[in-house]
């Protein structure tokens, strides 16, 4: 009987604690606009590449993942893949539109090169920066209808150096 009473108390308390958790920060509309598939071309440190993106909501819609796959045009065996996770961050401002973005970067270089990022929604897109020991890599995502531009610059202090740029168009997702 005592065990049943303690078990009930633990379950009741756990439910009350969950009921008091604040709701998650919503994913900004500028991030949600990536949902779907994209195909395009780009340049990574002077190397011409072809790229595809697939973006979808996950975790009950509180996050958005982007899977990027690219290959060098000159050598199809020269491949790269990244799995990005984006979520809302912070309380929405007065107008109620969320602007803070949090993120996680993982890619085909493995676990030693993962990074957590923070950023904010911008007109027609969002910016997010990932801190690495040698530089902060600032990702700028801009959408204009069914066109998407994704640029990455390496920022050290006030200096920025181009790292990658992709120009994509919305495409049909594979079945």
Secondary structure as UniProt FT lines:
FT   HELIX           2..20
FT   HELIX           29..32
FT   TURN            33..34
FT   STRAND          36..44
FT   TURN            45..46
FT   STRAND          47..58
FT   TURN            59..62
FT   STRAND          63..72
FT   TURN            76..77
FT   STRAND          79..89
FT   TURN            94..95
FT   STRAND          100..107
FT   TURN            108..109
FT   HELIX           111..113
FT   STRAND          115..122
FT   TURN            123..124
FT   STRAND          125..131
FT   STRAND          136..144
FT   TURN            145..146
FT   STRAND          147..156
FT   TURN            157..158
FT   STRAND          159..171
//
